[in-house]
């Protein structure tokens, strides 16, 4: 079975908790760790229920650019984000 990781704002119109596959989550976490810092609680599940939807989108968007641009691209994606 595929491992999943929690994300904030699952079903029911964004209420509750959702899930995303672990490889996708870890790709987003790679960017998070580079832009901000190591946060093991995001991996162990002891941190605020995982990434929010807008965060997940921003980190995955940024990952498509060279690493030197990740912070700028995360900020770009989060500016005005409403999910």
N, C-alpha and C positions, 0 to 999 in steps of 0.2 A: 504494500500500500504506500502511496505517496505521502511523505510527511508534509504537514501544513503548519503554518505559523499564524498567530492571531493578528488581526488588524482591527482598528477601532471603526465603529460604524458599519456594521454588517448589513444584514437584511432589514426588513421592516422599515423601509424609508430612512435608512441610515442609523437606526437605533440598534443598540446591542453590539455584539462582536461578530466580525467576519473572519474569514481565513483566506490565505493565499499560499501557494506552494512554497516550500522551503527554498528551492533554488531562486525563485523570484524575490523572495524576502531577503535572502542573503546578498543578492545583487544590489538591492536598495541599501542594505546595511553597509556594504563596502563603501558606497558613496558617503553615507552618514558618517562613518568612522573617519574617513579622510577629511571631510568638511568640518566636523565638530570634534569628536574624540571617541575613544573606545567606550562602549556602554554595554557591558555584558548582560545587564538586566533586560535589554531589548531582545536578547537571544534566549535567555533562560525563561522568559515569560513573566518576570517580576517587575515590569516597568510599564505602567499605564495602559496595558492592553495592546502593545505593539504600535506600529506606525498608524497615523491617521491616513485616510484615503489620499488627501492632497499631498501629504509627505511622501507616500509611496510613489505617486505619479511624479513628483518633483525629483526624487532621487533616481528613479529609472530614466526619466528624461535626461538628467544631467549625465548619466552614465554613458550615453551615446556620444558624448563629446570627449575631447582629450582631458585627461585628469587635471591638468593645469586650469581648466575652465569650470570644474565641478562646482565650486562655491558660487561663482557668478551665475551659473545655470540653475542651481537650486534656488537662489534668490529670485531669479527671473521667473521661474515656474511658480513660486509661492506668492509672488506679488499679485494681489487681487484674487487669489484662488478661492473659490467657493464651491465646496463639494458637500 
